[in-house]
Amino acid sequence: MLQEFFHFLATNPFILLFLTVGLAVWLGRQSVAGYGLGMVASAIIVGSGLSVWASVYGEKLALDNFTKSLFYYLFMYGVGLRVGPSFVNSLGGDGIKFTALAIVSCLCGLTIVVLGVRFLELPPGTAGGILAGSQTMSAAIGSAEQAVTSGAITLPAGTSAGDVSAMIALSYGITYLWGTVGIILITKYLPTWWGIDARAAARDYEKEHGVASGDAPALSGWTMGSLRAYRLENPGWVGRTMADMLRENPEYRFVNIVRDGTALGAREDLPLALGDVIALGGTLTGLTDKMGLIGPEVADRTALDLPLDRAEILVTNRDTLKKTREEWRALPGANEIQVLAIERSGVPIPLGTNTTLQRLDVVTIVGLKSAVEKIGEAFGRVIRPSTGTDLLTLSLGMILGFLIGAIEFPAFGSNIGLGNAGGLLVSGVIVSSLTSRLRFFGNTPAAARNILEDLGLVVFVAIVGINAGNSLLAQLTGMLALKIFVLGFIACSLPPILVWVLGLYVFKFNPAVLMGGVAGARSHSGPCREAAVEIGSNVPWIGFPVAYAVSGVLLTVFGYFAMVLAN
């Protein structure tokens, strides 16, 4: 029965592929004590396991390299689209410091892996796999394989490219578990090891910068702005206009007037009459300090039934970059909108009183349409979400990436370059940086980009696992597995400690912020999430985005260089 099943899979590659992907996604969702493999690591395990199991029955499971490369290239382009805006942000202010943390972490991990592979005389392929697993950067598997297919490394006699690919997968699987769990535990407990109360440090930061605590409710009854209606009963305003009232009470925003049941809109030149219902916007304080100025508050639906607009604003105006959240509220229309969220490099950051914006941040607001447009002009551009994807820009971006990848220069005794994967990563960064500024081309909704990344990577890794399984048993020994694990353990554990020391003593970061910086320097959101839960604060997310974007690019490319330098 099983032999017929595996023969069926061997002769139906598409069913084999998506069976592997489906099982990987299911396995990746399982967790023990809050920890799980994730779908990418599961794809290696499921793909290799099916392939090894089939070989017992004399069936060879394999998928073609074109499919494998195609999905990996789509993934790399998607990564470039995601991290592109943060590369601009990393060039100024504290972004440079967080960039330095990422560079130090990535270089440290690469150095440990290369020197360890050389010292332990590990077989070809282990360098790329150990780097990918210990740094939990699955994309490095692809760049490591690129080093083989491009001829950048010379294979020993009797070693095939398939053997090297299998060793990459094997090394990745052995080191990934501690790479995931280790960085989470290290990030959570670094402050304790240093005798620092990170929870207290987070509270100090929250108090100084007005950041909400991690245990604050997601929804709050308090809002800075409000919209209310009043019936005119004060005879002192009869015959005068709203323009007169606003000159004497500039804290208000006039939005509507209702007379005899008919909404007349915001007509500031209209003489007022007894019984008019006037809808005003403004701060909650401003609207309650002068109760009775017009007359009693009323629940008039006609006056208050105004359409609200929800929009995302791309920050491009340099004048807003130095403004704090308190200063934003003085802008025209600010009292008529509410800020819901700020996103940086695809990562939400906590809102605080002293939160400052960076170029290409995305601010989500809701309020009156006229106010939304005013704030949009002040901050940059109003983005109207679209579900369509600009496939022309996608095609041109992919072509640009392949052209960049074809550029080579002499180094290490041979010609090397970014390769197709690295070129597509750079191309994605370029395209996303341009489209985030211009907005008139290249629309790629977040959901579409996530498909490029998630499906691209899991399919690629699944195929690597399936193709590697045929030779895994022949290469695996107990001593080899032990050496790989020990080297991966060191490569995972030392870089975050070095980053912590650098950030704490050289850059003088708040320890709670630095916890997020350590997680970002490893391009892993899990440790930041766990750190935020551990100290009950959102502060670690402030240090996460820039380091996360930079390390994601570096670790992906370093898979290639790990193979070349360890050869």
Disulfide bonds with the S-S distance in Angstrom:
none
